[in-house]
């Protein structure tokens, strides 16, 4: 499978702290959108979750997924949809969670520090999900 990459300008947009929406089908084949923090590395989307979360159980079935990222209300209209497959990994979840916590939160707040400490304490309960797009759609 060929690697699909976004342009440098697109990567800048995707590097900002935005909420992405994971779109999967449930076991009943009902569509489900789940908002998540994410990291774009130029060719894949990654997010973390608890191993026992419903979103991970939907991914375990090997179904195709979509992941949508859009502009904020005060920006010009722009969105990306990544269609592809997702893999669940045991390694790298805590490191990703820490990077994303510092990207999305002010780490000056005690509540945020406490939650990050809890993730560290229960790191074995976390997994890293990587979406490899087979198609990237965009619009404005």
C-alpha atoms as one frame of an Amber mdcrd trajectory, in Angstrom:
protein
   0.000   0.000   0.000   1.390   3.393  -0.994   1.872   6.023   1.680  -0.395
   9.032   1.238   0.868  12.356   2.531  -0.609  15.822   2.911   1.133  18.982
   1.713   3.271  21.088   4.056   0.449  23.668   4.374  -2.040  20.907   5.152
   0.357  19.472   7.733   0.579  22.875   9.446  -3.228  22.955   9.697  -3.269
  19.400  11.067  -0.499  20.165  13.588  -2.659  22.715  15.413  -4.502  21.435
  18.509  -7.801  20.454  16.879 -10.354  17.838  17.779 -10.650  15.011  15.281
 -13.708  12.821  14.908 -13.173   9.089  14.504 -16.030   7.594  12.488 -16.637
   3.860  12.807 -19.478   1.403  12.487 -20.622  -0.257  15.703 -21.200  -3.993
  15.934 -24.808  -3.241  14.866 -23.445  -1.446  11.779 -24.604   1.911  13.124
 -22.271   4.833  12.382 -20.606   6.349  15.425 -18.556   9.558  15.615 -16.132
   9.855  18.529 -14.158  13.073  19.187 -10.497  12.581  20.097  -7.207  14.428
  20.423  -4.804  13.338  17.714  -1.330  13.662  16.282  -0.583  13.861  12.550
   2.949  12.792  11.608   2.703  13.629   7.915   1.357  10.242   6.833  -0.686
   8.737   9.707  -3.117   9.855  12.414  -2.520   8.610  15.976  -4.577   8.878
  19.135  -4.626   7.080  22.469  -7.410   5.386  24.366  -8.097   2.872  27.086
  -7.852  -0.717  25.841 -11.362  -1.414  27.125 -13.052   1.596  25.485 -15.906
   1.106  23.047 -13.982   2.885  20.288 -11.184   0.325  20.500 -13.661  -2.558
  20.407 -15.140  -1.122  17.197 -11.657  -0.953  15.684 -10.772  -4.493  16.693
 -13.174  -5.801  14.091 -10.812  -4.603  11.338 -13.428  -2.340   9.801 -12.541
   0.624   7.613 -12.584   3.983   9.408 -12.799   7.668   8.617 -11.262  10.452
  10.637 -12.455  14.035  10.124 -10.692  17.243  11.161 -12.120  20.678  10.491
 -11.460  24.348  11.031 -12.456  26.231  14.159 -15.383  28.669  14.003 -13.101
  31.698  13.612 -11.076  30.222  10.711 -11.772  30.001   7.005 -13.647  26.847
   6.076 -11.361  23.847   5.652 -11.711  20.163   6.484  -9.907  16.866   5.955
 -11.281  13.338   5.941  -8.876  10.426   6.209 -10.323   7.119   5.007  -8.346
   4.001   5.777  -7.620   1.363   8.345  -6.717   1.499  12.015  -4.307  -0.614
  14.034  -4.275  -0.858  17.818  -0.803  -0.921  19.419   0.195  -1.686  22.996
   3.360   0.399  22.757   3.734   4.162  22.655   0.380   5.094  24.192   1.680
   6.869  27.274   4.275   8.827  25.302   1.555   9.945  22.864  -0.811  10.808
  25.725   1.882  12.964  27.340   2.658  14.805  24.077  -1.028  15.438  23.439
  -1.715  16.557  27.009   0.987  19.222  26.689  -0.340  20.231  23.272  -4.023
  20.465  24.206  -3.917  21.543  27.864  -2.334  24.154  30.025  -0.222  22.007
  32.317  -0.387  24.743  34.959  -3.788  23.435  36.091  -3.805  20.911  38.934
  -6.683  18.948  37.382  -4.653  18.379  34.215  -1.537  17.412  36.160  -3.579
  14.953  38.200  -5.156  13.309  35.175  -1.779  12.971  33.461  -0.369  11.395
  36.644  -3.274   8.939  36.591  -2.489   7.992  32.987   1.127   7.388  33.981
   0.036   5.214  36.886  -2.237   3.141  34.631  -0.151   3.210  31.452  -0.714
  -0.507  30.847  -4.447   0.226  30.392  -3.721   2.549  27.454  -3.257   1.765
  23.787  -2.192   3.772  20.770  -4.359   3.724  17.657  -2.776   4.507  14.283
  -4.879   5.265  11.226  -3.178   4.749   7.893  -5.154   6.590   5.238  -5.765
   5.050   1.841  -7.464   8.264   0.769  -7.377  11.847   2.027 -10.304  14.069
   1.090 -10.360  17.804   1.692 -12.646  20.716   1.067 -13.319  24.304   1.944
